């Protein structure tokens, strides 16, 4: 079954009309924060330094425990053969439809489980910080719509929400917790990448460019005119990124198990290179991940090239933020083509082989790079 809900696609294409929901015609959810989506993260280098005191080493443990450093913590339980897999995530709104933001938030939380190959989520909690500047009408509409979207996405994923926390905040804060109890066979390997493996990506990048260029259009920013942007193409790209942010990575998780993936992560706030580097550092073997292809949402590469230094948001440098992005997977070369084919058949969306795993040079630490001769693949919108 496709991980994209047709009712969500319909809502994206129709667009959000605040008046229909009893809000003022100029109401914008994105004005309730100064930051957007996973772009709100603390810089990766700073975060890793701050986490040093919490974890004895990063990434995968020798006793089957995965701690701080990867997408979810994996803790062996006192019950033999059982593991607790848990993640939490929260961020600020990056689109104006509160219902769709609920779907995006839930998908983003679940993605951390899916990145570990965990297909079933046993329980979810919802985290909500309600902006203190909202009036009662706005609060009731936004919270109600967000909760409904979060719940619908959880139901679509086959799980339920059984609690959470709601508080008042200076900005609107959206998030949740996902928890599963699994056996070893219900998880994918995350630390077994080997030289000769290839890298697969299941959603294109360029989300930060798409969201911000649409903001410039929506708000009548001079930047939109200065960059001579195409309104139709910007709107189409924004619809495209909304669809992929709401689309679950559940089928990609199934493919991790089916094709025996050696390592995997999801691509979010640190960008394609940041998450590839995190994953490479967690591998047992001495490896370097080399990215040679960048699948980018159509027209977003052109916008980035028109910006400062020809690389707006550092899209081509690999650190442009994504929200509810795709899975980055390392697996043996002989299984990669079938992985891509299966993803296209099940989700009706493409996936790409974007690089390779090489042996790290003697004395070098594990890490990831984008090759100098990288290729850009422009990815058109799958929705109409």
N, C-alpha and C positions, 0 to 999 in steps of 0.2 A: 504494500500500500504506500502511496506517495506520502511523504512527510509534510506536504503543503496542503493546507485546508482550503478548498475552493471558496468557502464563504469569506475567508480572510482576503483572498485575491480580489473578490468582488468588492469588498469594502475599501481596499487600497485604491482600486481603479475609480471608485465613486468619489473618493476624497472625503475629508472630514468637514462637516458644516456645523460649527458650534451653535448656531441659532436653532437647529433642529433638536438640540439637546438642552435648550433653555439657557444657553450661555450668550453673552454679547457677541456680536458679529466679528469684533476685533480680538476676541479671546485667543491667546496662544499659550499652550501648555509649556512650550520651550522657553517662555519668558520667566518661568518660575525657577530658573537656575541660570548660572553664568557658565556652566559646563555641560557637556552633552555625552550621554552614553558612556562607553568604556574609555573615552578620551579623558575621563576624570581621574584616571589612575595616577598614583605616585610614580615618578620615573623609575624604570626597571632597576637601574644601577643603584639608586638610593634605597629602593625596597629590599633588594637582596642584602645590602649592608645592614639595614635595620633588622632583618630577620635572623642574622647570624647568632644573636643571643638566644633565640628561641629553639634552634634546631642544631643538633650535633651532626653537622654535615647536611648537604642538600640532596633532595631527590630520593632515590630508591634505597631502602634499607636492606641489609643482608638477611633479616629475619622476616621477610615477606611484608614488611611495613613500608608504606609510602607516606612520607610526612610532608613538611612544608617544602614547596618548590615545584610541585606538579599540580594538575588540575583538581584532584580530589585527594583527601587523605584516605589511606587504606590501612585499617587497623585489624590485626588478627584478634578475634574474640576468644573468650575463655571456653566457648563451645567448639570443639574440635572441627576443623575444616571450614569454619565460617569466618567471614570478614565483614566489618562495617566499612562502608564507603560513604563518605559525606563531603558536601561542599556547601559554601555559601557565597552569594554574590549580590551586589547592589550597585546602583548607579543613578544618574539623573536623566530626565526625559530628553530624547533627541528627536521625537516626532510629536505632533500636536494632538493626535487622536489617542485619548487615554485608554480606550479599549485595546487598540493595537499595541500601545506601550505595555499593557498587561501581558499580551501574548509574547512580545519581544523579551520581556523580563523573565517570564517563565521559561522560554526557550533557551535563554542565556544561562540560567541556573542549571537546567537539565543537561546542557551541553558539556558541563564539566564531568558529569557521570558518563555520558556517551563517549567522551574522550578516553575513558578508561575501559571502554568496551562493555560497560554496564548498561544493558538495554532497559531493564525494569527499575523504576523508582518506587520504593515502598511507601515513602511519605514525603510531603512537602510542607514547609512553613512559609508564610508570606510576611515580608518586612515592608513597612510603609511609613515613611515620614511625610506628614501632611504639611505643606507650606503654610506658615502662620498667616500670610497675607491674603489667603483665600477667604471670600465671604462664605456664608453658610450654603448658599445655592451652589456656588462653584465647588465647594468641598464635597457636597453630596453627589453631584454629577460625576466629578472626576474620580473620587474614591470608588463609587459604584461601578463606573465603567471599567476602571483599572482592575478591580477585583473580579469582574465578570470575565474580562479578557484573560487574566491569569488563570482563573478556574477553567475556562474553556480549553486553554492550551494544556493544562494538566490533565483534563479529561481526555483530550485527543491523544495524549501520551500514555494513557492508561494508569494514571495515578490520581491521588487525591490530596487536598490541602486540609490539614487537621490542626492548624494553629498558626501562631505567628505573633507579631508585635506591631502596634500602631502608635506613633508618637507625633507630636508637633515639631516641625523643624523650620529653620530659616528658608531652606529650599525644599522642593519636592524630591523625595528619595524613594526609590523603588528597588525591591530586591526579594530574595527568598533563600530558603535552605532546601537542599535535596539529600535524601538519605536512602541507602539500600543496604540490605544484608544479603551477601552472595557467597557462593562457593568459588574456589579457584577457577573452575571451568567456566564461570560466568563473567570472568574478567579477561581483558586482553593483556598481553605483555606490553610493558611500557619502557623497558630498559635493555632490549635485546637487539637493537639495530646493529647490522654488520656491514663492513665494507662490501660493496657490490649491490646493496639494497638500493631501491629507488624511492623517491618522495612523491606522494600523491596529495593533492589538495581538492577538497570537495565543494568549495564556494569561492567565487572570485573575490579579490580585494578591491579597495577603493571606496569603502563605506564612508569614511570620514570626509572624503572629497565630495561625495554625493550629498551627504547631509548638509554640509556647510554651504555648498554652491546653491542648494535649494533654499537655505536660510537667506542668502544674499538676494535671491530672486523674490522671496516672500516679503522680505523687509524693505525692498527697494534700495538695497545697498549700492553705493557708487562702485564698489568693486565689481559687481555683476556687469555694469556698463563698461568699466575700464578694461576688463578682460575680454569684452566682446563675446559674451557667452550666448549660446543658443538656448532659448527658453524651453522649446519643445524637448530638446535632448536632455536638459537638466531635469525637467519634470519626469521624463521617462526613466532616467537613472535613479531618481529618488523613489519612484514606484518599485523599481527593480530591487533596490537595497532594502526597502520595507518588506518585500516578499521574502527575501533570503534571510532577513533577521527573524522573521516569524516562523520560518521553516525549521522544523526539528532536525537534529543530526542523528535521529534514532536509526535510520537505515544505514548510515555510515557506521554506526556502532555495531550493527549486525554484521556488516561486511568485515569489520576488524576481526571478529571471531571466525567468520566463515573462511577468510583467506589467511588466517594465521599471521596477522600484522605483528611486527617486531617492536614497534613503538608508535605512539600517537599522542596528539595534544589538540586542543582547539585554538583557533586564532582569534584573539580578542584585542585588548587594549594595548599590548606591547607590539602589535603588528606582526607580519609574517616572519620577519627576521628575528625579532625578539623572542617569539615563541619557539621558533626553530632552534635558536641558540639555547634556550632553557632546556629543550628536549634533548639536544645533543649532549649537554653537560650531565644529564641524568643517565647516560648510557654506560654500561659496564665495559664495553669495548672502547678502544681508542679510535674515535671517529670524528670526522668533520662532515657536516651537512652542507652541500653545495646546491644552491638554488639557481637554476639557469633559465627559468620561465616564470613570468609574472602574469597570471590571468587577471585582467582588470575590467571592472564594469565599464561598459561602452561609454566613451567620451570622457571618462574621468582621467585617463592618461593625457588627453589633450588639455584639459583644465590645469592639471598639475604642471605641464610644460609651460603654460602661459604665466605661471606664478613666479615668485622670486627664485632666482637661480635655476629656473626650469625644472623645479622639483618640489612643487607645493605639497605641504604636509609630509614631506620626505617619503612620498609614495614609492618612488623608485629605490629609495634607500631601505625600504622594508620595515619602517617603524610607524607608518600611518596606522592609526587605531581602527580596529574593527569592533563591532558589537554583534554578538551571536554569529560569529563567523564560522567558517567551515572547519573540518578536521584536517590536520596535517598528519600524514601517515607514512611510516617507513615500513616497507615490506619487500620481500624478495622479488627480483625483476620478473621472474616467470609467472608471478601471480598478479602483477600490477595491471596488466591490460584487462584481465577478467574483472578485477576490482572496479576499474573505471567503467567497463561495459555494464556490470551489474548495477552500479549507481545510476547510470543513465536510464536503464530499463525500469528500475523501481521508482526512482524519484522524478524521472522525466527531466532531469537537469544534468548538465555535463560535469565531469570531474577531469582532472588533468594530472599528468606526470610532470612535475615541475623541477625535478632535480635528482640528485644521487647522494649516496653515502660513500665517503672515501675514508681511507685510513688516515688518521691524524699524523702529522709529521712527528718525528722523534723529538721528545721534549716539549711538544706543544699541548696545550689543554684542549679538551673537546670544545667544539663551538660550531657556529654556522656562518656562512658568507653568501652573498649574492655575487655570482660570477660577473666579471667585467663585461662579457659579451652576452648578457642576459637578453632574452626575447620577451616582448610584450604580446600577449594574446588578448584582443579586445572581445569582451563577452557581451553579446546583445541580450536584451531583456527577454525572458521566457514568457512574460505575461502580456496579454493584449486586451 
